[in-house]
Amino acid sequence: MMRIPASAAVYVISVAAELAGMHPQTLRQYDRLGLVTPERTAGRGRRYSAEDIARLQLIQQLSQDEGINLAGIRKILDLQDQLARTRARARDLEQQVERMEEAAGTGSRVFAAGTSGDVFSILRGERPRRRAPGSALVVYRPEGRGRKSPGARWA
């Protein structure tokens, strides 16, 4: 059985309005205000996803049940979106830390130093982010790692 993702834009405005319990004109107004921005077809028709409908239902709940005006609802939605982006970034950073810890466990740590003196670990085989012109990359290789000379070396 094929499963449609919640982010897939599949509902026309009349169906989305019925599912959200609103008038289609309300959905158009929310689109103009930027509260819910559906995807558009080549002919500029609106297509709503299940996530869009859930957002419309939240707007309706905040407006009718909580008495919050549209400016307040916009702020709440913006904060929710920001929180979702922050959580996604935290997950990405956690995965990066896990990869770094795995790489560190094999004894192959690579560090980079910025011109401001900050030092950070990068994954072996991974290029550091773009550096500013005139900056330098310093890589420390412990003794016995790719060099035959005694002692640690700076490359």
Helices and strands as residue ranges (DSSP letters): H 13-20, H 24-33, E 39-40, E 46-47, H 50-60, I 61-65, H 70-105, E 110-113, E 119-122, E 140-141, E 153-154
